[in-house]
């Protein structure tokens, strides 16, 4: 099988050493393995800049969406109501969860290329006194927009709401001081900016808020409170854990710290992203999100002209060693390129050279 560089928002390209951690079989009951779980939990708190006295980290089997659903089904009780702020497909997914689970919610939807209007958020909270929780996605990989969680955190604290942040594609790659922002639940996944592989998500939760979740969950396997209590005893997961993935993630955290931590990784991602957007703009390929709102994680690009055929473009780029993403918008023809994972400046330069060749040879027959 050909080895590709994945230019996606996760799964992403991982290091050889992270992959090698999955060559060993581990027993879920073994103390050495349980120590890996506890090590990860402790390190996640350090990455999130929170104290062990106030916060805890809970690992949850499944994809990132499993972890999000674990939070909303466990934290939002039948008498609660959640304001769900959406400007992308992943905000919409939380709305779908609300419908399936059946908890009370109000949705504030914004255009996918726009920030949520925080004045409007204030108005909603003033008018609807029943709202107890607020949920929003930080980095919406639908477009690559980076939502202003700092502004929302101020409003949430002012109104005394429980704040849920889906930081799936930002945690570990963008500095977030969870305790300073007074976030109650921050959710992410093993296969994103920490550069592990898919298999589990995790929640960094304020203990005081998590204590209120006892008995709330509508799901057995996604019960966040029970998962926390079980894991807190000795690092044992309640149900079969993805042992190979856990070991790989532990190594990925070590490599994040060796790189210089979140700040250093953020700078690498940001440099990658700025180079990518500049090189493609020179080729006449424009980004969908304006620069001031753009995340350093993934960029949505609009088709350069009517001759552009994504599947042909995708195959051309893939044959030369890179895998990119189709667009996720319905009203504009787009494609997406991520720049996280084990990707460096030379990879972006090579990719842009390939795209330049495609534009010249295929689109303009030069």
Short mmCIF file of the C-alpha atoms (twelve columns), coordinates in Angstrom:
data_MODEL
# 
_entry.id   MODEL 
# 
loop_
_atom_site.group_PDB 
_atom_site.id 
_atom_site.type_symbol 
_atom_site.label_atom_id 
_atom_site.label_alt_id 
_atom_site.label_comp_id 
_atom_site.label_asym_id 
_atom_site.label_seq_id 
_atom_site.Cartn_x 
_atom_site.Cartn_y 
_atom_site.Cartn_z 
_atom_site.pdbx_PDB_model_num 
ATOM 1   C CA . UNK A 1   0.000   0.000  0.000   1 
ATOM 2   C CA . UNK A 2   1.282   3.442  -0.935  1 
ATOM 3   C CA . UNK A 3   2.163   5.758  1.936   1 
ATOM 4   C CA . UNK A 4   0.351   9.110  1.718   1 
ATOM 5   C CA . UNK A 5   0.598   12.356 3.609   1 
ATOM 6   C CA . UNK A 6   -2.857  13.042 5.028   1 
ATOM 7   C CA . UNK A 7   -3.841  16.701 4.716   1 
ATOM 8   C CA . UNK A 8   -7.044  16.253 6.662   1 
ATOM 9   C CA . UNK A 9   -8.352  17.399 10.074  1 
ATOM 10  C CA . UNK A 10  -7.858  13.918 11.530  1 
ATOM 11  C CA . UNK A 11  -7.119  11.076 11.123  1 
ATOM 12  C CA . UNK A 12  -3.816  12.644 10.189  1 
ATOM 13  C CA . UNK A 13  -0.223  11.773 9.412   1 
ATOM 14  C CA . UNK A 14  1.488   10.374 12.501  1 
ATOM 15  C CA . UNK A 15  5.137   9.711  13.315  1 
ATOM 16  C CA . UNK A 16  6.773   6.333  12.862  1 
ATOM 17  C CA . UNK A 17  7.331   6.102  16.618  1 
ATOM 18  C CA . UNK A 18  3.611   6.647  17.356  1 
ATOM 19  C CA . UNK A 19  2.751   3.876  14.901  1 
ATOM 20  C CA . UNK A 20  5.330   1.557  16.465  1 
ATOM 21  C CA . UNK A 21  3.629   1.794  19.871  1 
ATOM 22  C CA . UNK A 22  0.732   -0.170 18.328  1 
ATOM 23  C CA . UNK A 23  2.922   -3.202 17.558  1 
ATOM 24  C CA . UNK A 24  2.573   -4.477 21.128  1 
ATOM 25  C CA . UNK A 25  -0.451  -6.151 22.708  1 
ATOM 26  C CA . UNK A 26  -1.444  -4.945 26.162  1 
ATOM 27  C CA . UNK A 27  -3.814  -6.282 28.813  1 
ATOM 28  C CA . UNK A 28  -6.537  -3.915 30.068  1 
ATOM 29  C CA . UNK A 29  -6.234  -5.281 33.625  1 
ATOM 30  C CA . UNK A 30  -2.464  -4.960 33.792  1 
ATOM 31  C CA . UNK A 31  -1.076  -2.282 36.109  1 
ATOM 32  C CA . UNK A 32  1.431   -1.105 33.494  1 
ATOM 33  C CA . UNK A 33  -1.406  -0.403 31.072  1 
ATOM 34  C CA . UNK A 34  -3.565  1.298  33.692  1 
ATOM 35  C CA . UNK A 35  -0.587  3.510  34.515  1 
ATOM 36  C CA . UNK A 36  -0.544  4.662  30.878  1 
ATOM 37  C CA . UNK A 37  -4.177  5.745  31.226  1 
ATOM 38  C CA . UNK A 38  -3.447  7.684  34.402  1 
ATOM 39  C CA . UNK A 39  -0.372  9.292  32.837  1 
ATOM 40  C CA . UNK A 40  -2.474  10.489 29.899  1 
ATOM 41  C CA . UNK A 41  -5.145  11.932 32.179  1 
ATOM 42  C CA . UNK A 42  -2.585  13.877 34.172  1 
ATOM 43  C CA . UNK A 43  -0.830  15.198 31.064  1 
ATOM 44  C CA . UNK A 44  -4.107  16.334 29.484  1 
ATOM 45  C CA . UNK A 45  -4.749  18.530 32.509  1 
ATOM 46  C CA . UNK A 46  -1.309  20.071 32.117  1 
ATOM 47  C CA . UNK A 47  -1.890  20.727 28.404  1 
ATOM 48  C CA . UNK A 48  -5.250  22.315 29.249  1 
ATOM 49  C CA . UNK A 49  -3.617  24.535 31.910  1 
ATOM 50  C CA . UNK A 50  -5.910  23.388 34.718  1 
ATOM 51  C CA . UNK A 51  -5.334  22.303 38.302  1 
ATOM 52  C CA . UNK A 52  -5.976  18.732 39.435  1 
ATOM 53  C CA . UNK A 53  -7.940  20.122 42.380  1 
ATOM 54  C CA . UNK A 54  -10.586 21.686 40.131  1 
ATOM 55  C CA . UNK A 55  -10.524 19.574 36.961  1 
ATOM 56  C CA . UNK A 56  -10.286 15.978 35.830  1 
ATOM 57  C CA . UNK A 57  -9.761  14.229 32.493  1 
ATOM 58  C CA . UNK A 58  -12.017 11.369 31.409  1 
ATOM 59  C CA . UNK A 59  -11.259 9.152  28.407  1 
ATOM 60  C CA . UNK A 60  -14.204 7.795  26.398  1 
ATOM 61  C CA . UNK A 61  -14.186 4.997  23.827  1 
ATOM 62  C CA . UNK A 62  -15.238 5.876  20.283  1 
ATOM 63  C CA . UNK A 63  -14.800 8.850  17.982  1 
ATOM 64  C CA . UNK A 64  -14.936 12.468 19.028  1 
ATOM 65  C CA . UNK A 65  -18.683 12.542 18.447  1 
ATOM 66  C CA . UNK A 66  -19.068 9.798  21.068  1 
ATOM 67  C CA . UNK A 67  -17.297 12.056 23.558  1 
ATOM 68  C CA . UNK A 68  -19.504 15.032 22.654  1 
ATOM 69  C CA . UNK A 69  -22.621 12.925 23.040  1 
ATOM 70  C CA . UNK A 70  -21.301 11.596 26.337  1 
ATOM 71  C CA . UNK A 71  -21.139 15.157 27.673  1 
ATOM 72  C CA . UNK A 72  -24.526 16.357 26.452  1 
ATOM 73  C CA . UNK A 73  -26.376 13.213 27.536  1 
ATOM 74  C CA . UNK A 74  -24.685 13.236 30.959  1 
ATOM 75  C CA . UNK A 75  -24.558 16.961 31.751  1 
ATOM 76  C CA . UNK A 76  -27.902 18.263 30.478  1 
ATOM 77  C CA . UNK A 77  -30.683 16.990 32.745  1 
ATOM 78  C CA . UNK A 78  -34.392 16.852 31.898  1 
ATOM 79  C CA . UNK A 79  -35.025 20.193 33.606  1 
ATOM 80  C CA . UNK A 80  -32.071 21.895 31.880  1 
ATOM 81  C CA . UNK A 81  -31.951 23.739 28.577  1 
ATOM 82  C CA . UNK A 82  -28.979 24.226 26.272  1 
ATOM 83  C CA . UNK A 83  -28.218 27.078 23.902  1 
ATOM 84  C CA . UNK A 84  -26.462 25.433 20.948  1 
ATOM 85  C CA . UNK A 85  -24.488 27.888 18.817  1 
ATOM 86  C CA . UNK A 86  -23.879 26.585 15.307  1 
ATOM 87  C CA . UNK A 87  -22.031 27.909 12.268  1 
ATOM 88  C CA . UNK A 88  -21.018 24.594 10.747  1 
ATOM 89  C CA . UNK A 89  -21.767 20.892 10.390  1 
ATOM 90  C CA . UNK A 90  -20.423 19.996 13.835  1 
ATOM 91  C CA . UNK A 91  -22.623 22.518 15.587  1 
ATOM 92  C CA . UNK A 92  -25.479 20.992 13.592  1 
ATOM 93  C CA . UNK A 93  -24.441 17.570 14.861  1 
ATOM 94  C CA . UNK A 94  -24.893 18.716 18.468  1 
ATOM 95  C CA . UNK A 95  -28.393 19.867 17.511  1 
ATOM 96  C CA . UNK A 96  -29.052 16.392 16.078  1 
ATOM 97  C CA . UNK A 97  -27.853 14.865 19.342  1 
ATOM 98  C CA . UNK A 98  -30.283 17.074 21.251  1 
ATOM 99  C CA . UNK A 99  -33.145 15.840 19.086  1 
ATOM 100 C CA . UNK A 100 -32.183 12.177 19.508  1 
ATOM 101 C CA . UNK A 101 -31.553 12.392 23.254  1 
ATOM 102 C CA . UNK A 102 -34.564 14.589 23.814  1 
ATOM 103 C CA . UNK A 103 -33.164 17.313 26.027  1 
ATOM 104 C CA . UNK A 104 -34.488 20.862 25.797  1 
ATOM 105 C CA . UNK A 105 -32.491 23.244 23.620  1 
ATOM 106 C CA . UNK A 106 -32.579 26.425 21.582  1 
ATOM 107 C CA . UNK A 107 -30.428 26.734 18.465  1 
ATOM 108 C CA . UNK A 108 -28.716 29.905 17.321  1 
ATOM 109 C CA . UNK A 109 -27.512 29.329 13.761  1 
ATOM 110 C CA . UNK A 110 -25.134 31.630 11.945  1 
ATOM 111 C CA . UNK A 111 -23.833 31.593 8.371   1 
ATOM 112 C CA . UNK A 112 -20.896 29.209 7.987   1 
ATOM 113 C CA . UNK A 113 -18.445 31.974 7.097   1 
ATOM 114 C CA . UNK A 114 -19.467 34.248 9.966   1 
ATOM 115 C CA . UNK A 115 -18.701 34.393 13.674  1 
ATOM 116 C CA . UNK A 116 -21.658 33.983 16.023  1 
ATOM 117 C CA . UNK A 117 -22.866 37.440 17.033  1 
ATOM 118 C CA . UNK A 118 -22.129 37.684 20.754  1 
ATOM 119 C CA . UNK A 119 -24.640 40.520 21.169  1 
ATOM 120 C CA . UNK A 120 -27.280 38.136 19.870  1 
ATOM 121 C CA . UNK A 121 -26.096 35.475 22.324  1 
ATOM 122 C CA . UNK A 122 -26.573 37.987 25.133  1 
ATOM 123 C CA . UNK A 123 -30.083 38.775 23.900  1 
ATOM 124 C CA . UNK A 124 -31.027 35.089 23.804  1 
ATOM 125 C CA . UNK A 125 -29.762 34.552 27.345  1 
ATOM 126 C CA . UNK A 126 -31.590 37.639 28.617  1 
ATOM 127 C CA . UNK A 127 -34.855 36.587 26.991  1 
ATOM 128 C CA . UNK A 128 -34.750 32.874 27.820  1 
ATOM 129 C CA . UNK A 129 -34.142 32.437 31.546  1 
ATOM 130 C CA . UNK A 130 -34.553 28.652 31.264  1 
ATOM 131 C CA . UNK A 131 -31.210 28.239 29.511  1 
ATOM 132 C CA . UNK A 132 -28.696 26.538 31.804  1 
ATOM 133 C CA . UNK A 133 -25.977 25.388 29.369  1 
ATOM 134 C CA . UNK A 134 -24.177 26.795 26.309  1 
ATOM 135 C CA . UNK A 135 -22.457 24.607 23.688  1 
ATOM 136 C CA . UNK A 136 -20.263 25.724 20.799  1 
ATOM 137 C CA . UNK A 137 -17.584 24.292 18.506  1 
ATOM 138 C CA . UNK A 138 -14.199 26.016 18.707  1 
ATOM 139 C CA . UNK A 139 -12.675 25.134 15.335  1 
ATOM 140 C CA . UNK A 140 -15.386 24.316 12.792  1 
ATOM 141 C CA . UNK A 141 -13.581 22.135 10.269  1 
ATOM 142 C CA . UNK A 142 -16.585 22.456 7.949   1 
ATOM 143 C CA . UNK A 143 -14.937 25.684 6.826   1 
ATOM 144 C CA . UNK A 144 -11.843 26.168 8.993   1 
ATOM 145 C CA . UNK A 145 -13.315 29.076 10.951  1 
ATOM 146 C CA . UNK A 146 -11.988 29.537 14.501  1 
ATOM 147 C CA . UNK A 147 -14.834 30.646 16.746  1 
ATOM 148 C CA . UNK A 148 -14.228 33.211 19.528  1 
ATOM 149 C CA . UNK A 149 -14.504 31.054 22.656  1 
ATOM 150 C CA . UNK A 150 -12.849 33.770 24.742  1 
ATOM 151 C CA . UNK A 151 -15.777 36.138 24.113  1 
ATOM 152 C CA . UNK A 152 -18.320 33.404 24.747  1 
ATOM 153 C CA . UNK A 153 -16.585 32.428 28.006  1 
ATOM 154 C CA . UNK A 154 -16.991 35.967 29.343  1 
ATOM 155 C CA . UNK A 155 -20.719 35.930 28.557  1 
ATOM 156 C CA . UNK A 156 -21.209 32.435 29.956  1 
ATOM 157 C CA . UNK A 157 -19.576 33.407 33.244  1 
ATOM 158 C CA . UNK A 158 -21.550 36.654 33.413  1 
ATOM 159 C CA . UNK A 159 -24.844 34.774 33.066  1 
ATOM 160 C CA . UNK A 160 -23.771 31.837 35.231  1 
ATOM 161 C CA . UNK A 161 -24.155 29.140 32.574  1 
ATOM 162 C CA . UNK A 162 -22.460 25.763 32.187  1 
ATOM 163 C CA . UNK A 163 -20.075 26.052 29.226  1 
ATOM 164 C CA . UNK A 164 -19.457 23.128 26.853  1 
ATOM 165 C CA . UNK A 165 -16.738 23.588 24.222  1 
ATOM 166 C CA . UNK A 166 -16.175 21.128 21.390  1 
ATOM 167 C CA . UNK A 167 -12.435 21.636 20.888  1 
ATOM 168 C CA . UNK A 168 -12.085 18.530 18.770  1 
ATOM 169 C CA . UNK A 169 -9.793  20.056 16.177  1 
ATOM 170 C CA . UNK A 170 -8.067  22.716 18.254  1 
ATOM 171 C CA . UNK A 171 -6.988  21.274 21.621  1 
ATOM 172 C CA . UNK A 172 -3.266  20.550 21.590  1 
ATOM 173 C CA . UNK A 173 -2.724  22.700 18.513  1 
ATOM 174 C CA . UNK A 174 -4.047  26.037 19.742  1 
ATOM 175 C CA . UNK A 175 -3.347  27.302 23.282  1 
ATOM 176 C CA . UNK A 176 -6.496  27.136 25.451  1 
ATOM 177 C CA . UNK A 177 -6.434  28.051 29.126  1 
ATOM 178 C CA . UNK A 178 -9.476  26.049 30.198  1 
ATOM 179 C CA . UNK A 179 -9.461  27.159 33.827  1 
ATOM 180 C CA . UNK A 180 -9.017  30.842 32.995  1 
ATOM 181 C CA . UNK A 181 -11.943 30.646 30.549  1 
ATOM 182 C CA . UNK A 182 -14.029 28.845 33.180  1 
ATOM 183 C CA . UNK A 183 -14.975 26.089 30.724  1 
ATOM 184 C CA . UNK A 184 -16.980 23.309 32.384  1 
ATOM 185 C CA . UNK A 185 -16.501 20.644 29.709  1 
ATOM 186 C CA . UNK A 186 -13.898 20.695 26.941  1 
ATOM 187 C CA . UNK A 187 -14.027 17.825 24.470  1 
ATOM 188 C CA . UNK A 188 -11.391 16.568 22.037  1 
ATOM 189 C CA . UNK A 189 -10.132 13.403 20.386  1 
ATOM 190 C CA . UNK A 190 -7.008  11.258 20.177  1 
ATOM 191 C CA . UNK A 191 -6.562  11.671 16.425  1 
ATOM 192 C CA . UNK A 192 -6.425  15.452 16.160  1 
ATOM 193 C CA . UNK A 193 -3.781  18.013 17.165  1 
ATOM 194 C CA . UNK A 194 -2.027  15.778 19.694  1 
ATOM 195 C CA . UNK A 195 -1.370  13.566 16.661  1 
ATOM 196 C CA . UNK A 196 -2.486  10.171 17.901  1 
ATOM 197 C CA . UNK A 197 -4.732  7.725  16.033  1 
ATOM 198 C CA . UNK A 198 -8.543  7.282  16.102  1 
ATOM 199 C CA . UNK A 199 -10.178 5.234  18.838  1 
ATOM 200 C CA . UNK A 200 -11.180 7.417  21.777  1 
ATOM 201 C CA . UNK A 201 -12.126 10.934 22.762  1 
ATOM 202 C CA . UNK A 202 -11.537 12.735 26.026  1 
ATOM 203 C CA . UNK A 203 -13.239 15.287 28.212  1 
ATOM 204 C CA . UNK A 204 -11.541 17.778 30.515  1 
ATOM 205 C CA . UNK A 205 -14.251 18.539 33.053  1 
ATOM 206 C CA . UNK A 206 -14.664 20.806 36.036  1 
ATOM 207 C CA . UNK A 207 -15.133 18.443 38.985  1 
ATOM 208 C CA . UNK A 208 -17.786 20.590 40.637  1 
ATOM 209 C CA . UNK A 209 -19.934 20.452 37.497  1 
ATOM 210 C CA . UNK A 210 -19.201 16.787 36.819  1 
ATOM 211 C CA . UNK A 211 -20.432 15.851 40.291  1 
ATOM 212 C CA . UNK A 212 -23.894 17.068 39.265  1 
ATOM 213 C CA . UNK A 213 -23.990 14.546 36.393  1 
ATOM 214 C CA . UNK A 214 -24.599 11.511 38.598  1 
ATOM 215 C CA . UNK A 215 -27.646 9.626  37.360  1 
ATOM 216 C CA . UNK A 216 -28.372 12.027 34.486  1 
ATOM 217 C CA . UNK A 217 -27.090 10.039 31.472  1 
ATOM 218 C CA . UNK A 218 -29.627 8.431  29.121  1 
ATOM 219 C CA . UNK A 219 -26.912 6.005  27.994  1 
ATOM 220 C CA . UNK A 220 -25.079 3.241  29.836  1 
ATOM 221 C CA . UNK A 221 -21.870 3.214  27.788  1 
ATOM 222 C CA . UNK A 222 -21.693 7.020  27.398  1 
ATOM 223 C CA . UNK A 223 -22.297 7.836  31.069  1 
ATOM 224 C CA . UNK A 224 -19.576 10.389 31.734  1 
ATOM 225 C CA . UNK A 225 -20.012 10.392 35.507  1 
ATOM 226 C CA . UNK A 226 -19.743 6.601  35.799  1 
ATOM 227 C CA . UNK A 227 -16.766 6.562  33.434  1 
ATOM 228 C CA . UNK A 228 -15.024 9.117  35.619  1 
ATOM 229 C CA . UNK A 229 -15.712 7.283  38.855  1 
ATOM 230 C CA . UNK A 230 -14.527 3.975  37.430  1 
ATOM 231 C CA . UNK A 231 -11.398 5.446  35.861  1 
ATOM 232 C CA . UNK A 232 -10.537 7.418  38.985  1 
ATOM 233 C CA . UNK A 233 -10.122 4.259  41.056  1 
ATOM 234 C CA . UNK A 234 -7.031  2.870  39.326  1 
ATOM 235 C CA . UNK A 235 -7.119  3.780  35.625  1 
ATOM 236 C CA . UNK A 236 -9.354  0.901  34.554  1 
ATOM 237 C CA . UNK A 237 -11.854 1.717  31.801  1 
ATOM 238 C CA . UNK A 238 -15.429 0.513  32.409  1 
ATOM 239 C CA . UNK A 239 -15.590 -1.324 29.078  1 
ATOM 240 C CA . UNK A 240 -12.922 -2.680 26.725  1 
ATOM 241 C CA . UNK A 241 -10.532 0.122  25.872  1 
ATOM 242 C CA . UNK A 242 -8.610  0.582  22.593  1 
ATOM 243 C CA . UNK A 243 -5.294  -0.528 24.082  1 
ATOM 244 C CA . UNK A 244 -3.159  0.057  20.990  1 
ATOM 245 C CA . UNK A 245 -4.643  3.525  20.490  1 
ATOM 246 C CA . UNK A 246 -4.071  4.460  24.143  1 
ATOM 247 C CA . UNK A 247 -0.404  3.491  23.957  1 
ATOM 248 C CA . UNK A 248 0.033   5.434  20.714  1 
ATOM 249 C CA . UNK A 249 -1.627  8.494  22.247  1 
ATOM 250 C CA . UNK A 250 0.673   8.373  25.253  1 
ATOM 251 C CA . UNK A 251 3.645   8.477  22.884  1 
ATOM 252 C CA . UNK A 252 2.024   11.294 20.885  1 
ATOM 253 C CA . UNK A 253 1.707   13.417 24.036  1 
ATOM 254 C CA . UNK A 254 5.391   12.824 24.809  1 
ATOM 255 C CA . UNK A 255 6.259   14.003 21.303  1 
ATOM 256 C CA . UNK A 256 4.065   17.094 21.667  1 
ATOM 257 C CA . UNK A 257 6.015   18.041 24.786  1 
ATOM 258 C CA . UNK A 258 9.342   17.288 23.075  1 
ATOM 259 C CA . UNK A 259 8.363   19.639 20.234  1 
ATOM 260 C CA . UNK A 260 7.983   22.447 22.755  1 
ATOM 261 C CA . UNK A 261 4.355   22.038 23.810  1 
ATOM 262 C CA . UNK A 262 1.190   23.533 22.416  1 
ATOM 263 C CA . UNK A 263 2.733   26.918 21.626  1 
ATOM 264 C CA . UNK A 264 5.432   25.386 19.416  1 
ATOM 265 C CA . UNK A 265 2.943   23.144 17.629  1 
ATOM 266 C CA . UNK A 266 0.589   26.084 17.128  1 
ATOM 267 C CA . UNK A 267 3.413   28.055 15.514  1 
ATOM 268 C CA . UNK A 268 4.206   25.162 13.145  1 
ATOM 269 C CA . UNK A 269 0.554   24.748 12.177  1 
ATOM 270 C CA . UNK A 270 0.141   28.497 11.712  1 
ATOM 271 C CA . UNK A 271 3.211   28.739 9.497   1 
ATOM 272 C CA . UNK A 272 2.000   25.779 7.439   1 
ATOM 273 C CA . UNK A 273 -1.406  27.378 7.020   1 
ATOM 274 C CA . UNK A 274 -0.126  30.820 6.065   1 
ATOM 275 C CA . UNK A 275 2.238   29.325 3.492   1 
ATOM 276 C CA . UNK A 276 -0.529  27.152 2.036   1 
ATOM 277 C CA . UNK A 277 -2.985  30.024 1.641   1 
ATOM 278 C CA . UNK A 278 -0.355  32.339 0.146   1 
ATOM 279 C CA . UNK A 279 0.898   29.799 -2.393  1 
ATOM 280 C CA . UNK A 280 -2.612  28.835 -3.505  1 
ATOM 281 C CA . UNK A 281 -3.739  32.450 -3.740  1 
ATOM 282 C CA . UNK A 282 -0.814  33.010 -6.109  1 
ATOM 283 C CA . UNK A 283 -2.342  30.240 -8.250  1 
ATOM 284 C CA . UNK A 284 -5.742  31.941 -8.228  1 
ATOM 285 C CA . UNK A 285 -7.253  29.637 -5.597  1 
ATOM 286 C CA . UNK A 286 -8.918  31.643 -2.835  1 
ATOM 287 C CA . UNK A 287 -9.797  30.625 0.714   1 
ATOM 288 C CA . UNK A 288 -13.449 30.736 1.752   1 
ATOM 289 C CA . UNK A 289 -12.891 32.175 5.235   1 
ATOM 290 C CA . UNK A 290 -11.341 35.618 5.596   1 
ATOM 291 C CA . UNK A 291 -7.880  35.697 7.169   1 
ATOM 292 C CA . UNK A 292 -8.977  37.195 10.491  1 
ATOM 293 C CA . UNK A 293 -11.354 34.279 11.142  1 
ATOM 294 C CA . UNK A 294 -9.177  31.500 9.725   1 
ATOM 295 C CA . UNK A 295 -7.905  28.709 11.982  1 
ATOM 296 C CA . UNK A 296 -4.403  27.259 11.572  1 
ATOM 297 C CA . UNK A 297 -5.953  23.784 11.296  1 
ATOM 298 C CA . UNK A 298 -7.737  23.398 7.950   1 
ATOM 299 C CA . UNK A 299 -8.667  25.733 5.095   1 
ATOM 300 C CA . UNK A 300 -11.639 25.652 2.746   1 
ATOM 301 C CA . UNK A 301 -10.841 26.775 -0.796  1 
ATOM 302 C CA . UNK A 302 -13.313 27.724 -3.522  1 
ATOM 303 C CA . UNK A 303 -13.025 26.225 -6.991  1 
ATOM 304 C CA . UNK A 304 -10.826 28.495 -9.156  1 
ATOM 305 C CA . UNK A 305 -13.104 28.265 -12.211 1 
ATOM 306 C CA . UNK A 306 -15.762 26.177 -13.978 1 
ATOM 307 C CA . UNK A 307 -13.156 23.848 -15.491 1 
ATOM 308 C CA . UNK A 308 -12.113 22.594 -12.050 1 
ATOM 309 C CA . UNK A 309 -13.180 18.990 -11.344 1 
ATOM 310 C CA . UNK A 310 -12.535 17.945 -7.760  1 
ATOM 311 C CA . UNK A 311 -12.323 14.196 -8.365  1 
ATOM 312 C CA . UNK A 312 -9.718  14.669 -11.108 1 
ATOM 313 C CA . UNK A 313 -7.810  17.079 -8.868  1 
ATOM 314 C CA . UNK A 314 -8.036  14.700 -5.898  1 
ATOM 315 C CA . UNK A 315 -6.695  11.763 -7.945  1 
ATOM 316 C CA . UNK A 316 -3.879  13.849 -9.411  1 
ATOM 317 C CA . UNK A 317 -2.730  15.006 -5.966  1 
ATOM 318 C CA . UNK A 318 -3.168  11.558 -4.395  1 
ATOM 319 C CA . UNK A 319 -1.091  9.876  -7.090  1 
ATOM 320 C CA . UNK A 320 1.732   12.205 -6.112  1 
ATOM 321 C CA . UNK A 321 1.522   11.405 -2.394  1 
ATOM 322 C CA . UNK A 322 -1.047  13.663 -0.710  1 
ATOM 323 C CA . UNK A 323 -4.653  13.086 0.367   1 
ATOM 324 C CA . UNK A 324 -6.954  16.096 0.714   1 
ATOM 325 C CA . UNK A 325 -10.640 16.558 1.641   1 
ATOM 326 C CA . UNK A 326 -13.748 17.397 -0.380  1 
ATOM 327 C CA . UNK A 327 -15.740 20.466 0.608   1 
ATOM 328 C CA . UNK A 328 -18.585 20.279 3.092   1 
ATOM 329 C CA . UNK A 329 -20.658 23.253 1.924   1 
ATOM 330 C CA . UNK A 330 -23.876 22.931 -0.070  1 
ATOM 331 C CA . UNK A 331 -24.116 26.432 -1.565  1 
ATOM 332 C CA . UNK A 332 -20.505 26.880 -2.764  1 
ATOM 333 C CA . UNK A 333 -18.186 24.479 -4.594  1 
ATOM 334 C CA . UNK A 334 -15.186 23.973 -2.336  1 
ATOM 335 C CA . UNK A 335 -12.439 21.606 -1.256  1 
ATOM 336 C CA . UNK A 336 -10.446 21.509 1.988   1 
ATOM 337 C CA . UNK A 337 -6.782  21.081 2.874   1 
ATOM 338 C CA . UNK A 338 -5.600  20.455 6.406   1 
ATOM 339 C CA . UNK A 339 -2.095  21.216 7.603   1 
ATOM 340 C CA . UNK A 340 -1.973  19.493 10.997  1 
ATOM 341 C CA . UNK A 341 -0.270  16.239 11.879  1 
ATOM 342 C CA . UNK A 342 3.336   15.403 11.073  1 
ATOM 343 C CA . UNK A 343 3.425   18.016 8.299   1 
ATOM 344 C CA . UNK A 344 6.174   20.573 7.813   1 
ATOM 345 C CA . UNK A 345 7.033   23.487 5.527   1 
ATOM 346 C CA . UNK A 346 8.678   21.236 2.944   1 
ATOM 347 C CA . UNK A 347 5.490   19.158 2.697   1 
ATOM 348 C CA . UNK A 348 3.388   22.265 2.054   1 
ATOM 349 C CA . UNK A 349 5.874   23.516 -0.546  1 
ATOM 350 C CA . UNK A 350 5.791   20.152 -2.325  1 
ATOM 351 C CA . UNK A 351 1.996   20.045 -2.251  1 
ATOM 352 C CA . UNK A 352 1.719   23.550 -3.671  1 
ATOM 353 C CA . UNK A 353 4.154   22.665 -6.449  1 
ATOM 354 C CA . UNK A 354 1.919   19.700 -7.315  1 
ATOM 355 C CA . UNK A 355 -1.190  21.876 -7.304  1 
ATOM 356 C CA . UNK A 356 0.632   24.413 -9.456  1 
ATOM 357 C CA . UNK A 357 1.439   21.688 -11.975 1 
ATOM 358 C CA . UNK A 358 -2.193  20.569 -12.010 1 
ATOM 359 C CA . UNK A 359 -3.422  24.102 -12.643 1 
ATOM 360 C CA . UNK A 360 -0.920  24.572 -15.460 1 
ATOM 361 C CA . UNK A 361 -1.096  21.154 -17.123 1 
ATOM 362 C CA . UNK A 362 -4.660  20.013 -16.586 1 
ATOM 363 C CA . UNK A 363 -6.766  23.134 -16.220 1 
ATOM 364 C CA . UNK A 364 -5.004  25.324 -18.754 1 
ATOM 365 C CA . UNK A 365 -3.315  22.648 -20.929 1 
ATOM 366 C CA . UNK A 366 0.003   24.490 -20.897 1 
# 
